[in-house]
Amino acid sequence: MRRARFNEVVTKLLLEGAVDTFKRYSITEEDIDVVWVLGSFEIPVVAQRLGKLGKYQAILRIGAVVRGDTSHYDAVANSVASGVISAGLSSGVPCIFGILTCEDMDQALNRAGGKAGNKGSEATLTAIEMASLFEHHLKE
């Protein structure tokens, strides 16, 4: 699992939701590696490298990109989305996009455990399902 330190108030909640969901599916904390990166922009290259290690069944990316007053948001959000796809394709490991792209901090907090649920938890379910699919149906 990769988690960005930037927007930590949000990403911490996403991580908590992800870990809780893994535990509900009998995946122990010892089987979860959390790697910290500075921001969401750095997630794809780290995930690609980790995927190529051959040690993970899925890589869950958690982060939050919140729109500000500049076009920086668009560049980061688009680059991260493209990088997540590229990392999964080049490493052969399911790379799950658990990165919020929000208009403001209220929206981000609502999607990190507020009234819109916890998207970290939802992304974890996708990671579990994709790991199972690869293990049971797409094994080489």
GISULNOR-V12883 format. One line per field, one symbol per residue. ss: DSSP state (H for helix, E for strand, L for the rest). A space follows every 50 residues. Layout:
# GISULNOR-V12883
ss: ???
This chain:
# GISULNOR-V12883
ss: LEEELLLHHHHHHHHHHHHHHHHHLLLLHHHLLLEEELLHHHHHHHHHHH HHLLLLLEEEEEEEEELLLLLHHHHHHHHHHHHHHHHHHHHLLEEEEEEE EELLHHHHHHHEEELLEEHHHHHHHHHHHHHHHHHHLLLL
